[in-house]
Amino acid sequence: MPSEDPHPDTLELAADLRAALGTLVRSLRTGDELPQNQAAVLGLLVRDELSCTVAELAALQRVRHQSMARTVALMTEAGLVTQQPHPTDGRKLLIAATAAGRTALLDQRTRREHRIAAAIESRLSPEERQQLRTAVHLLERLH
């Protein structure tokens, strides 16, 4: 970790980027069928094809165990995840996405991507689209 504070211009750029990304993400959530906490859990389970315990999911999402247990219960009731006995610890259950959960998550992602694509096509010139493509590559390098 660098010992010096970032330059004020870099801090301003970081603040502007955080605000712009936050506004974009919030606007994309409008009309989502899956609550954010459920979409985040499904994202973990689907992306990495995981089966996790409630405790593991809570740790990954940095939430309390009780909050995750409620989320998983609602998702189980909605048919988005299943709970199966842990193969080595009978006290635990493994949570996995169902086909319906995968479909719900992928449908939500597709709707968001279509909204972004429509905004890009209607609001940005071809030159700006190329600038955005370059910016995406730069953003990928920040993580």
N, C-alpha and C positions, 0 to 999 in steps of 0.2 A: 504494500500500500504506500502511495507516495506520501512523503512527509510534509510537502508544501500544500497549502490550500489551492484549489483551482483558481485560475484567473477569473476576475469578475465577469468578463465577457462570456467565458465558458459556463459560469454559474447561471448567467441570464439565459443563455441558450438552453441549458438543461431545464430550467424552470419553464421556458416557453414550450419545449418539447414535451415535458410532463403534462402541462396543461392541455396542449393540443391532442395528445394521445388519450388523455382522460376524457376529454369532450367527445372524441370520436368513439371510444369504447362505450361510453354512456348512451350515445345516440344509437348505437347498434343494438343495444339491449332493449330498446323500445319495441314492444310487441313480442318479445321472446315468450315462448310457451314454457320453457324450463326456467325455474328460478336460478339465479346465478350460482348459489351453493350446490345445487343439484347438477348443473352443467359442469361445474368445476370437478366434481367427483366423477361424473361420467367421463370427462376428458382424461382424467388420470387412468381410469380403468380401461378405456377404449384405446387410447394412444399407445400404451405400453402393454396391452392385453394382460392386465394385472388381475389378480385375486388378492384382496387385502382384508385384514381384520379392521374393525371399526377403529381400534387404537392406532393402527398404521395409517389409515386414512386421515384421522384427526391430526396426527403428527405431520403428515405430508401437507395438509391444508392449514396447519397452524391454528387449529381451533380446539376447543375443549371436547373431551370424549363425549360428554353428554349432548353437546350440540350435534356432533357427527352422528351419534346414535339416533337422534330425532330425524336428521336428514335421511339416514339410511332406512329408517322405518317408513318414512313417507315414500321414499323411492321404491321400497319393496312392495308397499301397498299399491303403488301405481304401476307395478310390473316393469320398472326400469332396471332393477337389479335383483339378483337372487342371493340367498344366503345358504351356504352349504357347510356341513361340518368340516372343521379343520382336520387334515389327515393325521396329524401327530398330537394334537391337543384338543381333546373332546370338550373342553370348556369354551373354545373359541369357534367363531363362525367366519368363513371366508366370504367376502362380498365380491360379486362379479357382475358385469353388465349383461343384460339380456339382449336379445335381438331387438326388442322394442326400445330399449335404452340406447343402443347403438344408432338405431334409426332416428330417434328423437334428437340425439346430439348431432348427427350428420345433417339432418333436415335444418336444424337451427343454424349450423355453420353455413350451409348452402344459402339460406335466406340472407344471412349477414353478408356473405360474399357477393350476392346479387345486388344488395343495397350499395355496397362499396363500388362495385363495377358501374352501376347506374350513375352514381355520383361522379365517378371518374370520367365517364363518357359525357355527362351533361355539363360538367363544371370546369374541366381541364382541357387545355389545348394539347395537340400532339406533342409539342415541345415540353409542356408541363408534365405530361404523362411520362416522358422519358426522364425528366428530372425526378419524378416520383419513383420510378424504377431504380434509379441510381441511389436515391435516398433509402429505399428498402434494403439494398445491399449494405449500405452504411449502418443501418439500424441492426442488421443481423450481426455485424461485427462488434456491437456494443455489449452483447451478452456473453 
